[in-house]
Amino acid sequence: MFKLENTKKLSSIILGFGLSALLASSLVASNEMSVDGAVKYPTKDGKYGPYHVNDQDVKYKNGRKATHNEIERWNVDVRPDGTGLPKYDEKLGEPILDDDGKPAIAEGSVEWGEELYDAQCAMCHGEFGAGGKGYPTLAGGKTKDLVIQRLNPADENPNPDVALKTIGSYWPYASTLWWYIKDSMPFTAPKTLSHSETYAITAFLLYSNGIKVNGKEMDYEFVLNKENFNQIVMPNVNGFYPEVDTKDPHQGPKNMQKLLSDPTIYGKGTRCMSNCIEKQYGKGKTVDDLLLKIKVDLAPTVNQPISVERTWKEPKKEVANGVDPVVAENYATYCSACHANKAIGAPVLGDKDAWASVLEKGIDEVYDNAINGINAMPPKGTAMNLSDDEFKKIVDYIIDQSK
């Protein structure tokens, strides 16, 4: 450590000062000093000075080349012009074949999209994208109203008719919608939708926003695919960004500068200097009411031993502090989106009073509601791959963590 590999400089010093310099350099080496004058300490008991070092005989493995399916599973970016949209269907990187054994075309209808949306999206985003507690509204709003929000969102008496930013009123390109759904949705199991399922949900959301394709309104039988995707023109396509695709390469930055220099697009309110959260959200409100917190037990994996092994191995899951890591992981996957966020309205993990109230109806009814769904909660929180007994363990885990 601290070794300076400047052999040319060292050679010139030796040549310049002759034998005396050579003797001096040997003394430096014997005193365990590096060329730049820093002290070199011996490694002892696995430590170099105060720092731990890995003194094992390290033989690194460079892993392996990523497979086509592994690359394809992550290669889902889509550009505004439709580049990147898939023609053929896949799920989890595996191609889907039709009845003849040929690659199936990726496509989805509005009607199928509604079925998928109701099963996997409505519990958060509401029916027809009308909005859910704590999650964004996806449909509605008018592009012409966007100017309202730009002009006076921070006035002392702001205009009550603020703009509603949704897919139909605000988004400039439909390609972003397809990409986001494919990459990040559903919230509890991202990247699990097939290409066709993504086309179908995209079609339904566009239909719910009254978006036209090739100038025509969509109906339930409309089928969306790569071939007709670029016929979609979003209402705000010309209002989202300043015009930067110009013939003169200098004009684009000028247009951007002009927009950002316009004071009327920013809020005009007075800065809050004290008790800002209470003033904005009500008496007694604190930062804890604004934060999305997800409790994840890291104990099973946080203290992994040091190893020179560089190939991936599935971490061994062990019970820690009486908590089964599989159950904790299932909670994080299927339940934490709602039960770790006060804003959603569901009883939050760790809230003793809330869960005590829930348990007043009896554990059997709690199990039944969890398995069959209640209010905005879907059956098993969409974890239909789990058995009833496996899901009951998640309920027990939530209750145990909330005592």
C-alpha positions in Angstrom: 0.0 0.0 0.0 1.2 3.6 -0.7 3.7 2.1 -3.3 4.7 4.6 -6.0 5.8 2.7 -9.2 7.9 5.5 -10.7 10.9 3.5 -11.9 12.1 6.2 -14.3 12.4 8.8 -11.6 14.1 6.3 -9.2 16.6 5.4 -11.9 17.4 9.0 -12.6 18.0 9.6 -8.9 20.3 6.6 -8.6 22.3 7.7 -11.7 22.5 11.3 -10.5 23.8 10.5 -7.0 25.7 7.3 -7.7 26.5 4.8 -5.1 25.4 6.9 -2.1 21.9 7.1 -3.5 21.9 3.3 -4.1 22.9 2.7 -0.5 20.2 5.1 0.7 17.6 3.4 -1.4 18.6 0.0 0.1 18.3 1.6 3.6 14.8 2.8 2.6 13.9 -0.7 1.6 15.2 -2.2 4.7 13.2 0.3 6.8 10.1 -0.8 4.8 9.6 2.7 3.3 8.1 3.1 -0.1 9.6 5.2 -2.8 7.2 8.1 -2.0 8.2 8.1 1.7 5.1 6.4 3.1 5.6 3.7 5.7 4.9 0.1 4.6 3.4 -2.0 7.4 3.5 -5.7 7.5 0.2 -7.6 7.3 -0.3 -9.3 10.6 -3.3 -11.4 11.9 -5.3 -10.5 8.8 -4.8 -6.8 9.3 -2.8 -4.0 7.6 -2.4 -1.4 10.3 -5.9 -0.9 11.6 -7.6 -2.3 8.5 -8.7 -5.9 7.8 -7.5 -7.5 4.7 -8.4 -10.6 2.8 -5.1 -12.7 2.9 -6.6 -15.8 1.4 -5.1 -17.2 -1.8 -7.4 -15.3 -4.2 -8.3 -17.0 -7.4 -11.0 -14.8 -9.1 -13.6 -16.3 -11.4 -14.9 -13.9 -14.0 -18.3 -15.5 -14.1 -19.9 -16.3 -17.4 -21.4 -14.5 -20.4 -25.0 -13.5 -19.9 -27.4 -15.6 -21.9 -29.7 -14.2 -24.6 -32.7 -14.6 -22.3 -31.1 -12.8 -19.4 -30.2 -9.9 -21.7 -33.6 -9.8 -23.3 -35.4 -9.7 -19.9 -33.7 -6.4 -19.2 -33.6 -5.0 -22.7 -37.0 -3.4 -22.7 -36.3 0.3 -23.4 -38.6 1.9 -26.0 -37.9 5.1 -27.8 -40.5 7.7 -28.8 -40.4 6.5 -32.4 -41.3 3.0 -31.3 -37.8 1.6 -31.6 -37.5 -1.2 -29.1 -41.1 -2.3 -29.2 -41.2 -6.1 -29.6 -42.9 -7.8 -32.6 -43.0 -11.3 -31.0 -44.2 -12.4 -27.6 -42.0 -13.3 -24.7 -42.4 -13.8 -21.0 -39.5 -13.7 -18.5 -37.1 -13.8 -21.4 -38.6 -17.0 -22.9 -40.3 -16.9 -26.3 -44.0 -17.8 -26.6 -45.0 -20.0 -29.5 -48.3 -20.2 -31.3 -50.1 -23.5 -32.0 -47.9 -24.1 -35.1 -44.7 -23.8 -33.0 -43.8 -20.5 -34.6 -43.0 -17.3 -32.6 -46.3 -15.8 -31.5 -47.0 -12.1 -32.5 -47.1 -9.8 -29.4 -50.4 -8.1 -29.3 -53.3 -7.4 -26.9 -56.8 -6.2 -27.1 -58.6 -3.5 -25.0 -61.0 -6.1 -23.7 -58.2 -8.4 -22.5 -56.3 -5.4 -21.1 -59.3 -4.5 -18.9 -59.3 -8.0 -17.4 -55.6 -7.8 -16.7 -55.9 -4.3 -15.3 -58.8 -5.3 -12.9 -56.8 -8.3 -11.6 -53.4 -6.6 -11.2 -53.7 -2.8 -11.3 -57.1 -1.6 -10.1 -56.4 -2.3 -6.4 -53.8 0.6 -6.5 -54.9 2.8 -9.4 -58.7 2.4 -9.2 -61.2 1.3 -11.8 -60.5 2.7 -15.3 -57.4 4.4 -13.9 -59.5 6.8 -11.8 -57.0 6.8 -9.0 -56.4 4.9 -5.7 -55.4 6.2 -2.3 -51.7 6.9 -2.3 -51.2 5.9 -6.0 -51.4 8.1 -9.1 -54.5 8.7 -11.2 -54.0 7.3 -14.7 -57.0 8.6 -16.6 -58.9 11.9 -17.0 -57.7 15.5 -17.1 -57.4 17.9 -20.0 -54.2 19.0 -21.8 -55.5 22.6 -22.1 -55.7 22.8 -18.3 -51.9 22.2 -17.8 -51.3 26.0 -18.0 -53.4 26.5 -14.8 -51.0 24.5 -12.7 -48.0 26.2 -14.2 -49.3 29.7 -13.6 -50.5 29.7 -10.0 -50.0 26.5 -7.9 -48.5 28.5 -5.0 -50.7 31.6 -4.9 -52.3 32.4 -1.6 -55.7 31.5 -3.1 -54.7 29.1 -5.9 -57.2 28.4 -8.7 -59.2 25.4 -7.5 -59.4 23.9 -11.0 -55.8 22.7 -11.0 -54.7 20.5 -13.8 -54.9 16.8 -13.5 -51.7 15.2 -15.0 -52.5 11.8 -16.4 -51.5 9.6 -19.3 -54.1 11.2 -21.5 -53.5 14.8 -20.5 -49.8 15.0 -19.8 -47.7 12.2 -21.3 -46.2 13.1 -24.7 -45.5 9.5 -26.0 -47.4 6.2 -25.6 -44.0 4.4 -25.8 -43.2 5.5 -22.3 -46.4 3.9 -21.1 -45.5 0.5 -22.6 -42.0 0.7 -21.3 -42.9 1.6 -17.8 -45.6 -1.1 -17.5 -43.2 -3.7 -18.8 -40.3 -2.7 -16.7 -42.0 -1.8 -13.4 -45.5 -3.2 -13.1 -47.3 -4.8 -11.4 -45.8 -3.2 -8.3 -45.5 -6.5 -6.4 -44.0 -8.4 -9.3 -42.3 -6.2 -11.9 -41.1 -7.7 -15.2 -43.5 -10.6 -15.0 -45.9 -9.5 -17.7 -45.5 -10.9 -21.2 -45.1 -8.6 -24.2 -48.7 -9.3 -25.2 -50.1 -8.6 -21.7 -48.2 -5.3 -21.7 -49.7 -4.4 -25.1 -53.2 -5.2 -23.7 -52.9 -3.2 -20.5 -51.4 -0.3 -22.5 -54.3 -0.5 -25.0 -56.9 -0.4 -22.1 -55.3 2.6 -20.5 -55.2 4.5 -23.8 -58.8 3.6 -24.4 -59.7 4.8 -20.8 -58.1 8.2 -21.7 -60.0 8.5 -25.0 -56.8 8.3 -27.1 -57.3 7.8 -30.8 -55.3 5.5 -33.1 -54.9 6.7 -36.7 -57.5 9.3 -35.9 -60.1 6.8 -34.8 -61.5 6.0 -31.4 -60.6 2.7 -29.9 -63.3 0.1 -29.1 -63.1 -3.1 -27.0 -62.1 -5.2 -30.0 -59.2 -3.0 -30.9 -55.9 -4.9 -30.8 -52.6 -3.0 -30.2 -49.3 -4.3 -31.5 -46.0 -3.0 -32.9 -47.5 -2.4 -36.4 -50.1 0.2 -35.3 -48.4 1.6 -32.2 -46.8 4.6 -34.1 -50.3 5.6 -35.2 -51.0 6.8 -31.7 -50.7 10.6 -31.2 -50.8 11.7 -27.6 -52.6 15.1 -27.0 -49.6 16.7 -25.3 -47.0 15.6 -27.8 -46.1 19.2 -28.6 -46.4 20.6 -25.2 -44.2 18.5 -23.0 -40.8 19.6 -24.2 -39.6 22.7 -25.9 -38.8 22.2 -29.6 -35.3 20.9 -29.7 -35.3 18.9 -32.9 -34.4 21.8 -35.1 -32.5 22.3 -38.3 -30.2 24.8 -36.6 -28.4 22.8 -33.9 -28.1 26.1 -31.9 -31.8 26.8 -31.9 -32.8 23.9 -29.7 -30.8 25.1 -26.6 -32.1 28.6 -27.2 -35.7 27.3 -27.1 -34.9 25.4 -23.8 -33.3 28.5 -22.3 -36.2 30.6 -23.2 -38.6 28.2 -21.5 -36.6 27.9 -18.3 -36.2 31.7 -18.2 -39.9 32.2 -18.1 -41.0 33.0 -14.5 -44.6 32.3 -15.2 -44.0 28.5 -15.3 -42.9 28.4 -11.7 -44.8 28.8 -8.4 -45.2 32.4 -7.0 -45.9 31.6 -3.3 -44.0 32.6 -0.2 -41.4 30.2 1.3 -42.4 28.4 4.4 -39.8 28.7 7.2 -41.5 26.9 10.2 -44.1 24.2 10.9 -44.4 23.6 7.1 -45.8 20.1 7.3 -48.6 21.2 9.7 -49.4 24.2 7.7 -49.7 22.2 4.5 -51.2 18.9 5.8 -52.9 19.7 9.1 -52.3 20.0 12.8 -50.3 17.2 14.3 -48.9 15.9 11.0 -45.2 15.0 11.0 -42.7 13.8 8.4 -43.6 10.3 9.4 -47.0 10.8 7.8 -45.3 11.7 4.4 -42.7 9.0 4.1 -43.2 5.6 2.4 -41.5 3.1 4.7 -41.1 -0.6 3.9 -39.9 -2.7 6.8 -37.6 -5.4 5.4 -35.7 -7.8 7.8 -32.1 -7.8 6.6 -30.9 -10.1 9.3 -30.8 -13.3 7.2 -28.4 -11.8 4.7 -26.6 -8.8 6.2 -23.8 -10.7 7.9 -22.6 -12.8 5.0 -19.0 -14.1 5.6 -16.2 -12.7 3.4 -15.4 -14.9 0.5 -13.3 -14.8 -2.7 -16.0 -16.7 -4.6 -17.3 -14.6 -7.4 -20.0 -16.8 -8.9 -23.6 -16.3 -7.9 -25.1 -18.6 -5.3 -28.6 -18.4 -4.0 -28.3 -17.0 -0.4 -29.1 -19.5 2.3 -32.3 -18.5 4.0 -32.3 -19.1 7.8 -34.7 -18.3 10.5 -33.5 -15.2 12.4 -35.1 -13.8 15.5 -37.9 -16.3 15.1 -38.9 -14.9 11.7 -39.0 -17.2 8.7 -37.2 -15.3 5.9 -39.5 -16.8 3.2 -42.6 -15.4 5.0 -40.9 -12.0 5.5 -40.0 -12.0 1.8 -43.5 -12.9 0.8 -44.8 -10.0 2.9 -42.4 -7.6 1.3 -43.4 -8.8 -2.2 -47.1 -9.0 -1.9 -48.2 -6.9 1.1 -45.8 -4.1 1.9 -47.0 -1.8 -0.9 -50.1 -1.1 1.1 -49.4 -2.3 4.6 -46.2 -0.2 4.9 -47.6 3.1 3.8 -50.0 5.1 6.0 -51.2 7.1 3.1 -52.9 4.0 1.5 -55.3 3.6 4.5 -54.7 -0.1 5.2 -53.5 -1.0 8.7 -49.7 -0.6 8.7 -47.2 -3.2 10.0 -46.2 -2.3 13.5 -49.4 -0.3 14.3 -50.5 -2.0 17.5 -53.8 -0.2 17.9 -54.8 -0.7 14.2 -54.2 -4.4 14.3 -55.8 -4.8 17.7 -58.9 -3.3 16.2 -58.7 -5.7 13.2 -58.4 -8.7 15.5 -61.6 -7.8 17.4 -63.5 -9.6 14.6 -61.5 -12.8 15.3 -58.5 -14.4 13.6 -60.7 -16.7 11.4 -62.4 -13.7 9.8 -59.1 -11.9 9.4 -57.8 -15.0 7.6 -60.9 -15.1 5.4 -60.7 -11.4 4.5 -57.0 -11.7 3.6 -57.5 -14.8 1.4 -60.7 -13.7 -0.3 -60.1 -9.9 -0.4 -61.9 -7.0 1.3 -62.6 -3.5 0.2 -59.6 -2.4 -2.0 -57.5 -5.4 -1.1 -57.5 -8.1 -3.8 -57.6 -11.8 -2.8 -54.3 -12.8 -1.2 -52.9 -9.4 -2.2 -52.5 -10.9 -5.8 -50.3 -13.7 -4.4 -52.5 -16.3 -6.0 -49.5 -18.6 -6.4 -49.4 -19.1 -2.6 -51.6 -21.7 -0.8 -54.1 -20.6 1.8 -51.8 -21.9 4.5 -48.8 -20.1 3.1 -50.8 -16.8 3.0 -52.0 -17.3 6.6 -48.4 -17.4 7.6 -48.0 -13.9 6.2 -51.0 -12.7 8.2 -49.5 -14.3 11.3 -46.2 -12.5 10.6 -47.9 -9.1 10.2 -49.8 -9.6 13.5 -46.7 -10.8 15.4 -44.8 -7.8 14.2 -47.6 -5.5 15.3 -47.9 -6.6 18.9 
